[in-house]
Amino acid sequence: MTADRKIPPEEKNKSRLRLLIIFRLIIITLFLGAAIFIDIKKTGFPVSVGTLNFLYFIIAATYFFSIAYILLLKIFNDLRINIYLQLAVDVILVTLIVYITGSLRGNYSVLYTLVIIYSVIFLGRRGGLIIASAASIFYGLLLDFEFYTIIPPVSPVEYKNDFTAEDVFIRILVHIVSFYILAFLASFVVEQEKKARFLLQERESEFKQLDLLFRSIVESVDTGVMTINLQGSIKTFNRAAEEITGFPLSIVANRPVAEIFPEFTTFFTAGIIKEKTRNRREVVIKGNHGNNIHVGCSISPLKDKHDKQIGNILIFQDLTEIKLMEETLEKSKRLALIGEMAAGLAHEMRNPLASITGSIELLKQSLNLKDTDERLMQIVLRGKDQLVNFVRDFLLLARPIPVIRELVDVNETAREVLDNIKLSKDWTSEINIGISLAEKVTAFANREQIRQVIHNLVLNAVQAMKEGGILSITTKSMMHHYKEVVEINVTDTGPGIEEKDLKKIFEPFFTNRDKGTGLGLTIVGRIVDGYGGRIEIKSSMNQGTNCTVWLPSGKESEGDK
């Protein structure tokens, strides 16, 4: 839509109309003051009483119409009607003022130009041309009517005999031309102003969109972005930075980086980046919850459009999960090496151990041992059992994950393990069992290895509660990292595991008990890793231990059939 046809926005137009009404009242008040002054002095001005009375009438009419305009603004929603009404009345009132002040000799015809100018402001070029035409018609008719004495002159100084028809025609022509030229010039200026304002609005809109896009990009990336001014205060902190560190922007904004993240201050001195820290670095920072967070970060100078440094920008990523994966991979490599060694060692020990075991059993049956000899035989038998268990655990540690798998009922396997564990020598009647098994929980794995995982976890829990306690077992199917998995949870109320030992519990031969090989959790970890699962152990001193295992669900294999 072109500028000459477009009415300004509603509210903006209303405010302009109110200003126009106020401006008109100011002008007419000046006229009123001049009329009163002339009326009081009575001398020095060749103005008749009739002229003054006519002027008072016009002034009163203007006040009346101004009040009417204000009321119409509240009544009619279409402002165009109000605008045209005001312009039409103003043309008539200006014509009357020109008439009573001397049409041919007076200079008040200049008031037409004011009406034409603000008509262009409100209605554009088309409205300005319409009002210019109306002003030309009224002014031309007024001068013709007076010249040909169709209407009597109001001013006593008006002498039509001093003007010829040619003079009147030229005066009318000059005014008409000036009215139209003024309408065109005013419309040109107004259009240029509107175009400039439109371009400015476009630039502002583009800038806002660009700023919004920039902010959206910064807020959408999974990399933490933090800007720091030269005084060392944090200025911006994106969403990823909040998630990584746990600090919301409201806490860190405008606070010194040395106070929130003192680890980052080693990268720069007095706002200047140290050369050796320009490359990517890895540091450990403290999160909002007191946790250690491994981050990989890089820092760069932040410059303005004049290439002057105004601060620094620090980009960082959370490497905690990657570090855990690296530790897990390193453990897996060590376990794989140990497994290979265990396989060879177990096979080398298995045959002679079988011969020793058989010979001892035959000797026990054929000999009649008493007292000391009987005790010695029991010691030999216990040693034999320990060696058998040790070789069995070694074989389990070295055994590869079976290629052929099946759907394993985890709930049934858990019940079997509980029934068997109650018959072991580690069981005590002081232990209470709490069991919560979800309906139809199946894992796609080897049945014996699933039994081994649950057995080792339950056995550790039972052995931890020598004085009794509560053993809890729960199973359920759930989504974990966008995959359907089976969750097996075993919890005890034993003394717990010290924090320094939590990192060692999956290492081979690590144990705090007098009995056992220290391979139980190592075997569990190797089996779980082999299936692409995950195990997590949480423990607090004097509060117990919670072991959670996630394994591939049997539902995925059912869907593939």
N, C-alpha and C positions, 0 to 999 in steps of 0.2 A: 504494500500500500504506500502511495506517495505521500510526501510530507504535507501537501496542500489539501489532502482529503482526510488526513488523520487527525482526529481530535485528541488533545493530550489526555493522559489518564485522568480518571474521575476525580480523585482526591486532589491531584495537582491542579486541575482545572478549577475546582471549587475554590481553592486557596487563591488562585489568580483572580477569579471573579470577585472575591471579597476585597482583595487589594484594589481592584478597579473601582469598586463602589466607594472605598475609602478615599482613593485619589480624586474621584469625581466630587465627593463631598468637600474635600479640601479646596479644590478649584472654585466650586460654587460659593464656598464660605468667603473666599477672597473677593469674589464678585459682590457678595452681600456686604462685606466691610467697605468696599469702594462705594457702593450705592448709598450706604448709611452716611459715609463721610461726605459725599456730594449733597445728600439730602440735608445734612446739618449745616454745611457751609452756605449753601444757597447762592453762592457767588463764585465767579471764576470759571464756571462750567456751563456751557450752553446746553443744558439738558432740561427738558420740560418735565412737569409733574407727571404727565401721562407716561412718559418714557420710564421714569423711576418706578411708577406703579407697575408697569409692564415687566420691568426687570425684577421687581419683588415677586411678581406672579411666577416668573420663570424659575427663580430661586426656590420658591416654595414648592413648585411642581417637581423640581429636581429632588428635593428632600423627600417628597411624597413617593416618587418613583424608586428612590434608593431603598426606602423601607419595604416597598412592594417587591423589589428584587430579592432582598434578603428572605422574605417570606416565600417567594417562588422557589428559592434554592432548596427549601425544606419540603416543598409540596411536590415539585416535578423532579423526576429522576433524569429526564432527558435535558442535559445542560445546553444542548444546541438551541432549544427554544428560548431559554433564558438569555443566551448570548445574542441571538438575533434580535430579540425584543429590546435589550439594552442598547444595541447599536442603532436600531431604528429610532428609538426615542431620543438617543443622543444626537442623531442627525437632525431631527426635528427641532430639538432644543437649541442646537448650534445655529440652525437657520433662523430661529426666532431672535437669538442674541445678535446675529448679524443684521437682522432687520431693524431692531430697535436701536442699534448703535450706528446705523448708517450703512446701507448696503453698498452704495457706490464709493463712498469716501472712507468707510471704516476698514479696519485691518483685522477684525475678529474672524474673518474667513479662515485664518490660520488654525482655528480650532477644529476645522474639518480634518486637518492632517493628523491631529491626535487620535481622532476616531478611526481614521484609516489605518494608522499604525497598530493600534491594539486590536483592530479587527483581523489584521494579518497574523498577529501573535496567537489569537484564539482560533481562527478559521483557516489560516493558510492563504495561499495566493488567490484561490477562488473566492473566499469570503472577502478578502481585501478588494478585489475587483468589483464585487457586488456593492460594497459600501462606497467605493470610489464612484461608481456609476450613480448610486443614490445621492451622494453629495453633489455630484455634477448636475444632476437633474434639479435638485432642490435649489441649489445656488443659481443655476441658470434661469429657472422660472422666477425666482425671487427678483433678480435684477431686471428681467423682462417685464414683469408685472409692475414694478416700480417705475421703470422708464416709460412704459406706455400708460401710466397712471391707472392701471387696473386696481391696484391697492394704494392707499395713500401712504406717503412717507411718515414714519413716526418721529424721526429726528428732525429738529428745526434747522439743522445745518445742511440738510439734504437738498440740493438744488439740481434737479435733473437737467435744467437748461444748460448747465456747464458741460454736459456730456452729449456726444453724438451717438447715433446708433452704432457707428463703427467702433467707437471707444467701448461701448458696452459689450459688443461682440468680441472684441479683442480681450477684454478683461475676463469674459466668461471662458473664452478659448484657452487663455493662459492658465486659468484655474483648473479647467478640465484636464489639460495636458499634465499640469503639475500633480493633480490627484492621481492620475494613472501611473505617471512615472514614480511617484512616491509609493504606490501600491506594489509596483514591480520591484523597486529597490528594497522596500521593506520585506517583501516576500523572499527576495534573493538572500537577504541577510538572515532572515529567520530560517530558511531552508539550510543555509550553510551552518548555522548554529545547531540545527537539529541533526544534520549529518555529522558534524563534529561530535555532538553529544552521543549520537548513535555509535560512531566509531570508538569513542571513549568507552562506552558501555560494552561494546564488543571486545575491546582490548582487556577491560576489567574482567569480563566473563571468561575470556581465554586464559587470562592470568589465574583466575580462580580455579578454572578447570585444570590448568597445568599444575597449580599448587595442590589441588585435590588429588590429581593423578600421582604426583610425587609422594604425597603423604600416604596414598593408598599403596603404592609400591613399597615404600619403607615399612609400612605397617603390615604388609602381607608376607614379606619374606620371612623365612624361618631363621634368619641370621640376626643376632642382636646388633643394633646400631645405636651408638651413643656419641653425642657431640659435647665437647668440653671447650669452654672459652679460655683465653690466655691467662685468666686468673685462677684456673683450675676448677671452676664450678660446672656442674652438669647442666646442660641446657635442654637437650632432647634425649628421649629414651623410648624406643619403639616397643611394640607389643611383644615381639620375640625376646627382647632384652628383659622385659618384665617376667615372662614365663621362665626364662633360663635362670635368672637370679632370685626370683620370688619377690623383688622389690617393685611396688607400683610407682608410676611416675610422680604421683603426689608426694611421695616420701623423698625421692632423690632429686627432684627438680630444684635447681639453684643451690644445691648443697655441694661442698667440696668433694671432689672425687677421692681425695686422700682420706676422707672420713668414712665414705661408704665402701670404696674398693681400694684400699691402700696398696694392693698388689699391682695395680695399673700404674702407680706413680713412678715405678722404676723405668717406664718407657720414655719419660720426658723430664726435663728440668726447666722450671720457669716458663713452661709452655712450649719449649723447643724440644723437638723429638731427637732422641739420641740416635746416632747413625747406626749403631749395632742393633737397635730394636726395630728398624724399618721392616725387616723381614718378619714373616709369621713366627709368632712365639706361642708357647704353651705355658699357662700358669694355672694355679689352683686358687680360686677365690672362695670367700665365705658367702653362702646364700643367706637370704632373709631368715631362714629357719635354722641357721647354724650349721648347715650341711656343707661339705666340701664339694666344689664343682670344678671339674677339669674343663678349661676352655682354651680353644685355639684362637688367637687374636692377632690383628694387625692394626697399626695406627698410621694415619696419614695426616698431613697438615690440611686444615680447612681454610680456604682462601676466598676473598670476595672478588668482585668483577675487575678490580684493579690489581689482582694478583698479590694482594697483601694478606698475610696470614692473620686470621681473626680467631683461630682456635685450632682444635684437633678433632678428628673423627676417628672413633675406635669401633672396629667391627669384630665381633666374636661369635663363636659357635660352641655349643655344648658338646664336649667330647667325653662326658662321663660314661655314656653307654658304649662308646667305642673303646674306651679304656677297659671297661668290664669285659667286652668281647675279646679284646686282646689278651686279658688275663685268662679268660676261659679258653681261648685258643692255645695259649701257652701251656695251660694245665692239660688240655687234651693231647698236645704233643708229648708232654712228659708221660701222661698215662699210656699213650700209644707205645712209647719206648719201653715203659715198664711192663706193659702187656706182652710185648714181644719177648722180653727177657723172662717174664713169668711163665709164658707158654713153654719155653725151652726148659726152664728150671723145674716146672711142675711135672713135665713128662719124664725128666731125668730122675726125679724123686719118687714118682708114683710107683714104678715097678719094684725098686728095692723096698719101698715102704710097704707094698702089698706083701712081699715075701716076709718081712719082719713081722707084720701084723699076723699073718697066718701061722708063723712059727711060734709066736708068743701065745696065741690061742691054744695051739696043740700042747705047748708046755704047761699051760695053766690047767688043762684038763688031765694031764698025765701025772702032774706033781701034786704031792700033798704038802702044801706049804703052811707054816704056822708062824705066828707072831711077826718077827722081823722080816722073814722072807715074804710073808703075805703083804706087809706094808710096802716092801720094795717092788713086789709085783704090781700093786695098785699104782705106784708112782710110774712104773713103766707103761702101764695101760693108759694113764692120763696123758703121759707124754705122747703115746701113740695117737690118742684121740686129737690132741692139739695139732700134731703134724698132719693128720688126715684132714682136719678142718682147714689148716693153713694151705694145704695143697688144693683143696676144693675151692677156697676163695681165690687162689691164684688162677685156677682154671676159669672161674667165673669172670675174673678181671680180664683174662686174655681172650675169652670167647667172643667172637665177632657177633654183630647184630644179625639175626637170621634174615635171609632174603625172603623166605616164605613166611608170611604173617597171616593172622586170622583175627576174627572179631572176638575179643576177650570180654567176658562179662566181669567188669571191675567189681561190682557189688558182691558177686558170688565168690570171687577170689579173695576179697577182703574178709568175708565171713569165714572162709577156710583158714586163712592165716590166723584169725582170732581164736578159732577152735584149737589149732595146733599150738599156739603160743601159751594157751592156758594149761597145756600139759607139760610145758618146759619147766626146768628147775628155777628159771628166773622169775616165774610168775608168783605173785603173792595175793592172798585173799583181800589185802588192804587196798588193792587197785580196783577202782570202779570204771566201768566202760560207758561212754556216751557215744552212740553211733547214729549218724544221720546220712542215709544213702538215698540219693535221688533216683527216680524211676528210670530204668533202662539206660544205664551208663556203660557204654562199650568203647574199648580202645582197639585200634588197629595195630596189633603188636604180637609178640610171642607170649604165650600164656605163662610159661615158666619164668620168664624174665619179669613179667608184671608181678607175679607172686614173689619173686626175689626182692623187687623194689619195696613192696608193701611190707614184706617180712622184715627186712633190714630196718625200715623206719619204725615199725611197731616194736621190734626187739630193742632198739636203742631207747625208745620211750619207756619201755618196761624196766630196762636195766637202770635208767635214770631215777626211777621211783622206788628205791629199795624200802623206804618207809611207807609206801603207799601213796595214792593220789588219784587223779582222774585222767583216764586215757580217752581221747576223743578222736573219732574217725569220721570224716565226711567226704562224700563224693558228689560231683555234679558236672553237668555239661555246660559250657559257656563259650563266649566269644573272647578270644585273646589275640590282640594284634591282628584283627580281621580274619581270624581262623577259628573254626570250631574245634575246641579241645576238651579233654577230660581233666578235671581238677581233682586231685587226691590230697586231702589235708589230714595230717596226723599231729595231734597236740598233746603235750603232757604237762603236768604241774610239778615237775621235778625242780632241782636246784638251778637249772639253766646253764648256759655256756658263757664263759667270759668273752668280752669283746675281742681281746687279743687272740683268742683261739678260734673265733668264727671264720677267719680267713684261712685257717689250716685244716678245717674239718674234712675237706675233700682230698687232702694229700694222703698218699699211701703210708700206712703204718703209724698214722697219728692217732693216738688214743689217750684218754685220761683214766682208763680203767686198768685194773691189774690183769684182767683176763681179756682175751680178744686179740685179733691180729691188726686191728686198725684199718681194715680194708672194706668194712661194711658200707660206709658212705661213699668211698671211692668207687665201689662196684655200682652203687645206685647212680652216682653222677655219670659214670661211663655208659650205663644203659640208657639213661634219660637223654644224654647228648647224642647217642647213636640214633635215637628216634627223632632227633630234631626238636626235642622237648626242652623243658626248663625246670630247674629246681631252685627253690628259695627257702632259706632257713633263717628265722628270726628268733632271738632269744634274749631274755632279760634275767639277770641274776635274781634267784629266789622267787621267780614268777613263772618259770617254765620255758618250754621251747615249742615253736610252731614250724612244722615242715610242710611245704606245699610243692606239689609236683604237677606240671602240666604236660600231658601227652597227646598225640594225635587222636582225634575222635574217630570212632568207627563209622560215624554218619557220612564222612567224606568218601570212604570206600564203598558204602552202600549206594551213594549217589553215582559212583562211577560204573556200577554194574548195569 
